[in-house]
Amino acid sequence: MTDPDTLDAPEQERSPFGGVAVRELVRDVVAAFALLVALPLPWDHAHRGSDRLEIVLATVLALLAIAAPYLRRGGVGPSSWDVLTSRRTVALACVPYAVVAVVYLVLDALAPADAAGGVGAGLAVGLAGAALAAAPRWAHAPAVVAGVVALGTLATPVAALVQGAPWAVSVVGLLNALVVLGVLWFTVGTYLRSGDLASGYVLLALGGAVTLELVLFAGGNADPWFESVHGQRLGLLLLPVVAAVTARRIVDDAAATAGEPDDVRASRWVAVALRALAIVALVAAFVALVALVLIVADGVRVGRVLRLVVGVLMVGVAIAARRSLARDARTGHAAAVGAACVIVVLGLVIVVARAGLGTQSNVEELLVAFGLPAIALAVLLVPPSVRALVASAPETPDPEPTHPASSDLPASGPAAPEPAPTGPATPEPAPTEPAPTEPAPTEAETTEPATGTSPTPVAAAASRPAPRPVDATQQMEPVRAALAPDSTQVLPPVQAPPAQAPGWSVAQAMDPSTPLADLARISAEAPHLRSYVAANPSTYPALLDWLGALGDPAVDAALRSRR
């Protein structure tokens, strides 16, 4: 008789989403959405994706490859179709789409300057979806794609010079190349070079923001967005492709940090906000400089003057907020959040000056007005670790009347041990008497364990005959002499050899990601590293006050360099 408990087993095995990781499911859904949305969007000046048979066929093949594993898990098709459900098969099925997109890019580069070509939003969004579905595992794929985008960006001003375009076109093309190269350097370049996960997060967020702009605004019938090697700019529309190629690697690295402590997570989110603010300053400077070039070349107009003034203001606000946040994440948090809101308001001025939200605004203007400030606000307000970091900000304690070297560390870090005596570790020898009057050692002195030091002054004083009356100062001298060896005996860390001291390094003292508790321990346990802790931008104010009260010239110099 069949066990009733096993009747539901085949149904569970046929679940389309059974055994699929959440990040893989999200990746496939986003990839399929991008491929579908790219069909009605323009690929070049003359065609939309749905107008070309090769684009439609490549899209259908990629969508079938994405859906095949889920259909097979749901029980569709024979078991021989299992070979079609591997990730390698999905990647191979996306290759034709990539080939079609590359052909359109090459045709744009080889076409005459006056020919209908260009790169539209459909090519950028669709190629990003195919790259996301393929999830290439080749380690050099992100660097290669970023390099191709960088070369195409550099080719834009070169083509303008060769074709004899007006000087304003060449200058704008050069500025566009600089801003695209700067964005690539801050994101994919830093991530691939140092494995900085914060830069990877910024790259994914930038790719998502540009994709959203392309889907919502780039397909207008009157004036759709295009980029071309023969135009003034190329590269910003292709940022989603670079992000999609690098996405699998970034997500895998992020999954490996699931067990990190909250302070490390908070430091990484703060680093994301710092990079987003840096890119805000870069893109805003680009907007202002382009407006300035157009004013010089074509005359003064209200919209250009507004973009120039607002762009300069955005640069100043972004730099000020970034410096405040880098100096201290706790005290600079409110300033960074307020600066992001101010940047959004300033961005609205540019959008209104462009006659409303839509294709009248360029991709970089919408990016600096909404996309980048949204990234900074999201990482500063949403993560619980950042909120906990801001809520745990301590108040700076009032200075103690005692000597700074003997005061405790602030409450934000572990308490510092009492400082070691500045004099020698061995006690002062007791005043000696002339040899003829020296009495024999007492029983307490002969039974004292051999420590390699002379008998204590207290024992020597007890073995002498009672001296003549002396004043109060002479009576207190043996008491002070007796305290020195006792204090030495109860402070074994002071007498510990250097090999037992914690192995703190200069890199740990200067690293902004070092936990705050470790910075306090370094200050207490490694005095020679205090100047590096004072120069660390993550050091909290209470610890800075404690270090400043020590009177160490090296520490004071490091503190002055922070201002």
Buried (B, 14 or more C-beta within 10 A) or exposed (E): EEEEEEEEEEEEEEEBEEEBEEBBEEBBEBBBBBBBBBBEBBBBBEBBBBBBEEBEEBBEBBBEBBBBBBBBBEEEEEEEEEEBBEBEBBBEBBBBBBEBBEEBBEEBBEBEBEBEBBBBBBBBBBBBBBBBBBBBEEEEBBBEBBBBBBEBBBBBBBBBEEEEBEEBBBBBBBBBBBBBBBBBBBBBBBBBEEEBBBBBBBBBBBBBBBBBBBBEBBBEEEEBBBBBBBBBBBBBBBBBBBBBBBBBBBBEBBEEEEEEEBBEBBBBBBBBBBBBBBBBBBBBBBBBBBBBBBBEEEEEEEBBBBBBBBBBBBBEBBBBBBBBBBBBBBBBBEBBBEBBBBBBEBBBBBBEBBEEBBBBBBBBBBBBBBBBBBBBBBBBBEBEBBBEBBEBBBEBBEEEEEEBBEBBBBEBBBEBEBBBEEEEEEBEEBEEEEEEEEEEBBEEBEEBEEEEEEBBBBBBBEBEEEEEEEEEEEEEBBEEBBEBBEEBEEBEEBEEEEEEEEEBEEEBBBBBBBBBEBBBBBBBBBBEBBBBBBBBBBBBBBBBBBBBBBEBEBBBEBBEEEE
